[in-house]
């Protein structure tokens, strides 16, 4: 098992996005004791505070993967001078208390 698991959030859903390829290249350059894992965010429901008490299984999975990591890396494009909505949604879910 890697000594330093790093969670990677890619802010693009495209299978062949430049950012996904960059994240994969970064993982290939990481030291042996680092394991960079791209986390899935395309299945998260839109954030709704009403669901905080009972989050969807995809949200629970994302939070568990982030908690298991020793670091978090964002690799993302710029959309309209901001971050992509899908990444913002993932951050909103992941940052909520359990």
Phi and psi in degrees as a GROMACS rama.xvg file:
@    title "Ramachandran Plot"
@    xaxis  label "Phi"
@    yaxis  label "Psi"
@TYPE xy
-66.5809  142.052  UNK-2
-75.4155  -27.0839  UNK-3
-129.764  82.2236  UNK-4
-73.2076  130.465  UNK-5
-119.239  123.671  UNK-6
-82.9134  135.081  UNK-7
-120.064  123.474  UNK-8
-106.034  115.531  UNK-9
-96.9462  125.347  UNK-10
-83.9513  19.4825  UNK-11
-130.177  139.672  UNK-12
-92.4976  -12.0125  UNK-13
-62.9854  134.209  UNK-14
-60.9869  -37.6218  UNK-15
-110.283  34.174  UNK-16
-68.1979  149.775  UNK-17
-60.9194  -36.7421  UNK-18
-68.0264  -37.7493  UNK-19
-66.0733  -41.3931  UNK-20
-65.3707  -37.9915  UNK-21
-63.665  -43.5681  UNK-22
-61.3  -39.5893  UNK-23
-66.3733  -40.3588  UNK-24
-65.4968  -40.6744  UNK-25
-61.0709  -42.5957  UNK-26
-60.343  -37.4043  UNK-27
-69.2279  -22.8658  UNK-28
-93.5488  -9.07328  UNK-29
-68.7277  150.709  UNK-30
-58.6804  158.193  UNK-31
-56.9248  -33.847  UNK-32
-85.1576  6.32635  UNK-33
-105.622  134.938  UNK-34
-123.833  112.664  UNK-35
-95.5147  122.346  UNK-36
-119.35  121.106  UNK-37
-75.6282  124.27  UNK-38
-90.443  145.995  UNK-39
-81.6598  130.841  UNK-40
-128.73  -1.89736  UNK-41
-76.1795  -11.1355  UNK-42
-104.49  6.54513  UNK-43
-75.806  136.804  UNK-44
-71.4888  160.471  UNK-45
-58.3415  140.371  UNK-46
-62.6412  134.57  UNK-47
-144.713  117.799  UNK-48
-58.2874  -26.7146  UNK-49
-61.9596  -21.97  UNK-50
-94.8702  5.07867  UNK-51
-57.9204  -37.8903  UNK-52
-74.429  -22.3204  UNK-53
-140.74  70.6181  UNK-54
-69.4726  152.388  UNK-55
-61.6858  155.683  UNK-56
-53.8814  -36.7272  UNK-57
-63.6356  -37.2043  UNK-58
-68.459  -44.3217  UNK-59
-60.16  -41.3172  UNK-60
-62.3662  -46.8799  UNK-61
-59.5282  -46.3851  UNK-62
-62.9196  -40.8232  UNK-63
-65.3107  -41.0041  UNK-64
-65.5568  -38.4758  UNK-65
-68.9093  -42.3193  UNK-66
-63.1412  -32.2201  UNK-67
-75.8859  -15.922  UNK-68
-85.0816  156.364  UNK-69
-99.0893  -4.79567  UNK-70
-159.816  164.971  UNK-71
-136.336  127.431  UNK-72
-119.156  129.638  UNK-73
-103.641  128.251  UNK-74
-126.68  110.052  UNK-75
-148.921  148.512  UNK-76
-80.4632  171.973  UNK-77
-100.476  130.817  UNK-78
-121.912  116.385  UNK-79
51.2158  45.7783  UNK-80
63.4916  29.2197  UNK-81
-152.292  -172.504  UNK-82
-88.4091  154.8  UNK-83
-61.736  147.393  UNK-84
-57.3234  -37.765  UNK-85
-65.1289  -35.4065  UNK-86
-72.7431  -41.402  UNK-87
-59.4841  -41.7081  UNK-88
-61.46  -43.514  UNK-89
-63.4164  -41.5306  UNK-90
-64.7047  -42.3107  UNK-91
-58.7303  -46.2967  UNK-92
-66.2172  -47.1893  UNK-93
-67.2286  -25.8805  UNK-94
-89.7379  -4.17401  UNK-95
-78.0229  146.933  UNK-96
-62.9845  155.996  UNK-97
